[in-house]
Amino acid sequence: MSSVSKSPPFDGATYDHERDHDRLTAQLDAVRMFMWDSDWHTLDQIATAVGHPPASVSARLRDLRKSKFGGFIVDRQYVERGLFQYRLRVPGAGLLPF
């Protein structure tokens, strides 16, 4: 896993490196480590497990799809009434190893 200091740069109109880099990198690392089990999880389950808000978890799942953050496949499946579950996979490798 990457350390906080070696993470690629984030970007966006409101991103401020001094203010945001360490926090976003910690969130990204926590979400990636939690999702490494390849099981299905809701945003609330992930947020509770990693201690970050669901909106931040959702953003970090989107980041994990970007090549600079690993280019992972983030599968999404509908559960019910607007609820979705997510799981993490490596492109071409199927589910992640335990």
N, C-alpha and C positions, 0 to 999 in steps of 0.2 A: 504494500500500500504506500501511497505517496505521503510525504510529510507536509505540514502546513507551509513550510518555506519553499518547497519545490513545485507547488502547484502552478499550472499555467495561468496566465492572467485572465481574469473575468473581463467582461466588457458591458457596454450599455450606456445609454444616455445619462443615467443617474449614478453610475458606478464611480466611486472614489476609492482609489487604491489604498490610501492611508486608512480610511475609515472602514472599508468593506472587505479587503482581501483576506485577512486572517479569519474573520467570522464566516465568510462564504466558503472558504477552504475547509474549515472545521465542519461545517454543515455537510459539504460534499463528501468528505471522508467518512463521516458518521453514517450518512445515508447509504453510501456504497458498501461499507462494512456490514451494515444491517441487512441489506438486500442480497448479500453474497450467498445466502442460503438457497437462492433460486425458488423460494416459496412465494405464493401469492400473498400480498399484504395491501390493506387499504391505506389511504393517506393518513387517517387518524391512527392506525396501528403503528405506522412508521414514525409519525410525529411523536407519539407517546414513548416509543422505544428509544428514539434518539434525542428527545428533549428539545425539539425545534418546532416552530409553528407549521401547520399543514401547508400553508401557502409557500413557505420556504422549502419544504420537502418537495412540493410539486415543481418548483423552479429547479431544484437540484436534480430531480429525475430528468428534466429537460436537458440540463447541462450534461448529464451522463451520456446522453445520446450524441453529443458533439464529439468529433474526433479528438479534439485537444484534451478532452476529459475522459477518454477511453473508447469512445465510439460504441458503447454498449447498446444492445437492443433492450428497450424497456417495453415489455408486453403490457397490454392493458386489456382487462376483460370486465364486461358489465356484470354486476351482481343483481341489483334491483334499485328502483326508485332513485336513479341518479348516482348510485354508489358504484365505484369501480375498484378493482384490485390491480396491482402492478407486480411484475417480477422482472428480474434482471438476467440477461443472457449475454454471452460473448458472441459476436458475429462469427458464423462458421463453426463454432465449437459447441453449440447447443447450450444446455444448462450448465451453470457454473459448477466447478468441483466443490465438494464439501471440505 
